[in-house]
Amino acid sequence: MVSPAIPSLGLALLGSGRMSHVYGPKINAHPGLRLEFVFNPNHASAERAAASYGGRASSDLDEVLGASSVDAVVIATPTDTHVDYIVAAAMAGKPVYCEKPLDQDLDRVDGCLAILKAHPVPFMLGFNRRFDPDNNAVQRAVANGEVGDVNFLMSTSREPSPPPLDYIRASGGYFIDSQIHDIDLLCWIAGERPDKVFSAGSCMFDERIGAEGDVDLAMTTMMMPSGALAHINNSRACTYGFDQRLEVFGTGGMVQTSNQRNDPLIRWSKETTEARAKLKHLFLERYDTSIFHALDEFHQAVTQGRPPSATEHDGRDALAIAIACDRSRREGVAVAPAY
């Protein structure tokens, strides 16, 4: 029996920096995606990425969005450019997959959402951790009632080392840049968004981060309408690797994820027992497959007319919560997000 052909979707990858090296290989690995363009206003940068992953290099956005071979765009540019590129692509009639967050400012996001409503195209936000097999299994277990009524949700996300200071300055702060992943993940698993949040943060690893008004340790409690409580703890430094764990506790039981390691085997010998390899070191390793699964859903959304599961409205909600968390951290009070 011959398998039906997978529809082919031509993509323009906007951006040729760090995230292009995440998306380029995954686009090439997908049988239904082909890379037509790599765009960057810095043409030399676009050429380097195109030489690695294929497609034509371009520094002309009109050329890219006007090309008949481009069926959709993947936006992997700095956060403060996302809205402009989303608007340009939507007005050109091109479906959009965009890295998180939508922006750092709710007013700009609302303007973007108005354009998407006026120029409707398939849109998917890159909350890739939803598409990690372990996290996805937790969401399915909760949705299937395996833990009963949800009481607690907990997310631990600790990075091996702080990013460069230039990144800190442009990131929008720890809650918008990083904790937003945990916020979206727990809201998605819980099936609800918080009425109020309470956050605290401190700076214990790099005093230069504190001098920028940011933190490298953070804890958040989200108070859900159902009465469930969600806890998030984040650290920008972790001596033993990229610590990523989830737990959901309820009236009927509990589900948890464990950290992934470079070597999954538990080894026994006369010298040692249960010696295990170190944790995966970066998000590029830990969430490697999630990007592919996210792009696969985007492919299906465009070619089959299926609504994607991570939308622009999810992005606005998560940003509103992250902004409330940062305000709570600064003011020391519980804050209601501006939905």
RAQUIDA-V801851 format. One record per run of one state. SS is the DSSP state (h for helix, s for strand, l for the rest). FROM is the first residue (numbers start at 1). TO is the last residue. If there is no record, write none. Layout:
SS,FROM,TO
SS,FROM,TO
This chain:
l,1,8
s,9,14
l,15,19
h,20,29
l,30,32
s,33,39
l,40,42
h,43,53
l,54,55
s,56,58
l,59,60
h,61,66
l,67,71
s,72,75
l,76,78
h,79,91
l,92,94
s,95,99
l,100,105
h,106,118
l,119,122
s,123,126
l,127,127
h,128,131
l,132,132
h,133,143
l,144,149
s,150,158
l,159,164
h,165,170
l,171,173
h,174,190
l,191,193
s,194,202
l,203,206
h,207,211
l,212,216
s,217,224
l,225,228
s,229,235
l,236,242
s,243,250
l,251,252
s,253,256
l,257,260
s,261,261
l,262,266
s,267,268
l,269,272
s,273,275
l,276,278
s,279,279
l,280,282
h,283,286
l,287,287
h,288,304
l,305,311
h,312,331
l,332,334
s,335,335
l,336,339
